[in-house]
Amino acid sequence: MSPLFPLGQIVATPGALAALERAKQPPTCFLARHAIGDWGELDPADIAENEYSVVHGFRLLSNYKTEAGEKIWIITEADRSATTLLLPEEY
């Protein structure tokens, strides 16, 4: 599948990098899902918000769980200049 939007500069918080290392998972597996509109574990209202935001150029949020059971969020800014991997508590 093709990406639905540009990710811009990709950055990650220390907490997200540590969680990915603990799970032995690369960030690319989550970034690829985010870019094609697989938003992970979001409720239907948040999924609908993302679908609207792709079309209208607003911020996008995905919520994934690593194989170690930790939550990772991915946020792409409205202007698509940057995408950040972070832990929910780092928001």
Secondary structure as the mmCIF struct_conf table of DSSP 4:
data_model
#
loop_
_struct_conf.conf_type_id
_struct_conf.id
_struct_conf.beg_label_comp_id
_struct_conf.beg_label_asym_id
_struct_conf.beg_label_seq_id
_struct_conf.end_label_comp_id
_struct_conf.end_label_asym_id
_struct_conf.end_label_seq_id
BEND BEND1 LEU A 4 PHE A 5
STRN STRN1 GLN A 9 ALA A 12
HELX_RH_AL_P HELX_RH_AL_P1 PRO A 14 ALA A 23
TURN_TY1_P TURN_TY1_P1 LYS A 24 LYS A 24
HELX_RH_AL_P HELX_RH_AL_P2 PRO A 27 ALA A 35
TURN_TY1_P TURN_TY1_P2 ILE A 36 GLY A 37
STRN STRN2 GLY A 40 GLY A 40
BEND BEND2 GLU A 41 GLU A 41
HELX_RH_AL_P HELX_RH_AL_P3 PRO A 44 HIS A 56
TURN_TY1_P TURN_TY1_P3 GLY A 57 GLY A 57
STRN STRN3 LEU A 60 LYS A 65
TURN_TY1_P TURN_TY1_P4 GLU A 67 ALA A 68
BEND BEND3 GLY A 69 GLY A 69
STRN STRN4 LYS A 71 THR A 76
TURN_TY1_P TURN_TY1_P5 ALA A 78 ASP A 79
BEND BEND4 ARG A 80 SER A 81
STRN STRN5 ALA A 82 LEU A 86
HELX_RH_3T_P HELX_RH_3T_P1 PRO A 88 GLU A 90
#
